[in-house]
Amino acid sequence: MPSGSIYVPRDEKFTGASPQNLYETFWFAGRKNRIRVRVALAVAGFVVGNALAYRSGAAAAFFAGLALGAAAGLTHLLVVWRLHERTAVWRGRRRGEVLTGRLLRRGLRRYGYRVMDGRAVPGEASIDHLIIGPGGVWIVDNEAWAPDTYIARYGERLFFDEKFGTTVAKGLIGAATSMADMLSRETGIQVTISPVLAVHSGKIGARGGMLTGEGLTVAYPRRVARWIRSQRTAALTADEIELLSRTAARILR
């Protein structure tokens, strides 16, 4: 461990290193091994493709093996790249709110939803995204966890590894409630806002990369827009969406 152990001698080159720096160090240290695995998969793909083409009587067995070998190597490269990119926000290389905002606009705007960034009730914590559309109103916040963080629900309780998720859930539910009260009071439209936490990195222990507990939905960023489209917490008309959006732009800083 970076902080040291009575059972493991302290390694000075890791003293004071952040988890992100350690992750990068071990990632680059494993580069040669990843290349070996990729080459082995490409060779295996070439052999299998060649054998299958030869058995089926194809004339271009060599080229079939070459194509399958290239596909195997490229697949490994893409999988490894995606795993590394999933940690980009946690490593500080990208901004989670920018990535999620782009995905929300791409997945929701064509369906009549408005996506507003960085909104907050005066005196309350800021929320990364406010979504207003035909199916209701949501807030989406972003959080980056270490790649080995396991996020799960047991009963109705959320857990981030061994830590309770109650604090995270209460904060977002409180912000959603405050926003809903203010929008309802200003527009005369009774609004309920559902909170969502977009998780960058970490492992969500649920099928489909999404779970709900303690009143909070936790999901990978790419799952959020589709999930919102599938929900119907309200039935808002185009005029109501316009009024709510204009009011939110005016009163939520």
ZIJO-V216826 format. One line per field, one symbol per residue. psi: psi as a letter, one per 20 degrees, with the letter a starting at -180 (. if undefined). A space follows every 10 residues. Layout:
BEGIN
psi = ???
END
This chain:
BEGIN
psi = qhirqiipqp ohiipjqqhg hgggghghhj ghhhgggggg hggghggggg gghghijqhl hghghgghgh ggghgggggg gggghhjggh ijhrphhggg gghgghihgi jjqpopqlqq ppirqqpgpp ppahibpqqp rqqpqqhjpo prpocjpqpn ciqqjggggh ghhggggggg gghghhijpo ppppqpopop aroomqpjkp qpqkjpppqq hiigghgghi qmirnprhhg gggggggghg io.
END
